[in-house]
Amino acid sequence: MMRKEIGKRLLELRESRGLPRLKVAEDIGYDQSNLSKVEKGTYTASPELLKTLADYYGISVAYLYGEEQEVPKELEDIGVEWISFAKEMEKEKITPERIKRYIEVIKNLQKDL
């Protein structure tokens, strides 16, 4: 059942952030007992509620439906550009140590200019 999966994801999101259900309910202006039912999968959440909760947790509604994975905060902070760069360097078999050496060479060249 889709509502059970959505409820499970919502519960995991709330608990992983250490948030009490009452706080979430108050923050979004929703009834705590109904939020509990949504998390248990015994109550079907409206599309508006799902959008509100997705925005609150900083995820997409598609994630609630299992269509995409939540991006870990550490990776989100790094940014897509840096992740792409790291993958490109890995593909070229350029290690982080080698990149550090390149940076040192460039710094030394800049001093000579």
C-alpha positions as CSV (number, residue, x, y, z in Angstrom):
1,M,0.0,0.0,0.0
2,M,1.4,3.4,-1.0
3,R,0.1,5.3,2.0
4,K,2.0,2.9,4.4
5,E,5.2,3.5,2.4
6,I,4.7,7.3,2.5
7,G,3.9,7.1,6.2
8,K,7.0,5.1,6.8
9,R,9.2,7.6,4.9
10,L,7.6,10.5,6.8
11,L,8.2,8.8,10.2
12,E,11.9,8.0,9.2
13,L,12.4,11.6,8.1
14,R,11.0,13.0,11.4
15,E,12.9,10.6,13.6
16,S,16.2,11.0,11.7
17,R,16.0,14.7,12.5
18,G,15.1,14.1,16.1
19,L,11.9,16.0,15.9
20,P,8.9,15.3,18.1
21,R,5.6,14.8,16.2
22,L,4.0,17.6,18.2
23,K,6.7,20.1,17.0
24,V,6.2,19.1,13.3
25,A,2.5,19.3,13.6
26,E,2.7,22.8,15.3
27,D,5.3,24.0,12.7
28,I,3.1,23.1,9.7
29,G,-0.2,23.9,11.4
30,Y,-1.6,20.4,11.3
31,D,-3.3,18.2,13.9
32,Q,-0.9,15.9,15.7
33,S,-3.2,12.9,15.9
34,N,-3.8,13.1,12.2
35,L,-0.1,13.4,11.5
36,S,0.3,10.2,13.6
37,K,-2.2,8.4,11.4
38,V,-0.4,9.6,8.3
39,E,2.9,8.3,9.6
40,K,1.3,5.0,10.5
41,G,-0.2,4.7,7.1
42,T,-3.8,4.5,8.4
43,Y,-4.8,7.9,6.9
44,T,-4.3,9.1,3.4
45,A,-2.5,12.5,3.3
46,S,-3.8,15.1,0.9
47,P,-1.4,16.3,-1.9
48,E,-1.3,19.7,-0.1
49,L,-0.1,18.0,3.1
50,L,2.5,16.0,1.3
51,K,3.8,19.1,-0.3
52,T,3.9,20.9,3.0
53,L,5.8,18.1,4.7
54,A,8.2,17.7,1.8
55,D,9.0,21.4,2.0
56,Y,9.3,21.1,5.7
57,Y,11.8,18.3,5.5
58,G,13.6,19.7,2.5
59,I,12.9,16.8,0.2
60,S,10.8,16.3,-2.9
61,V,7.3,14.8,-3.0
62,A,8.7,12.2,-5.4
63,Y,10.9,11.0,-2.5
64,L,7.8,10.3,-0.5
65,Y,6.5,8.1,-3.3
66,G,9.9,6.2,-3.5
67,E,10.8,7.7,-6.9
68,E,14.1,9.1,-5.7
69,Q,16.5,8.9,-2.9
70,E,17.1,11.5,-0.2
71,V,20.4,13.2,-0.7
72,P,22.5,13.0,2.5
73,K,23.1,16.5,4.0
74,E,26.9,16.1,3.7
75,L,26.6,15.6,-0.1
76,E,24.1,18.3,-0.4
77,D,26.5,20.7,1.3
78,I,29.3,19.7,-1.1
79,G,27.2,20.5,-4.2
80,V,26.6,18.9,-7.5
81,E,29.5,20.7,-9.2
82,W,32.1,19.3,-6.8
83,I,30.6,15.8,-6.9
84,S,30.8,15.9,-10.7
85,F,34.4,17.1,-10.6
86,A,35.3,14.3,-8.2
87,K,33.7,11.7,-10.4
88,E,35.6,13.1,-13.4
89,M,38.9,13.0,-11.6
90,E,38.2,9.4,-10.5
91,K,37.4,8.5,-14.1
92,E,40.8,10.0,-15.2
93,K,42.5,8.1,-12.3
94,I,43.6,11.3,-10.7
95,T,43.9,10.8,-7.0
96,P,43.2,13.5,-4.3
97,E,46.9,13.5,-3.4
98,R,47.8,14.2,-7.0
99,I,45.3,17.1,-7.1
100,K,46.9,18.5,-3.9
101,R,50.3,18.4,-5.6
102,Y,48.9,20.2,-8.6
103,I,47.5,22.9,-6.3
104,E,50.9,23.3,-4.7
105,V,52.6,23.7,-8.1
106,I,50.1,26.3,-9.2
107,K,50.6,28.2,-5.9
108,N,54.3,28.2,-6.5
109,L,53.9,29.4,-10.1
110,Q,51.7,32.2,-8.9
111,K,54.4,33.4,-6.4
112,D,56.8,33.7,-9.4
113,L,54.5,35.9,-11.4
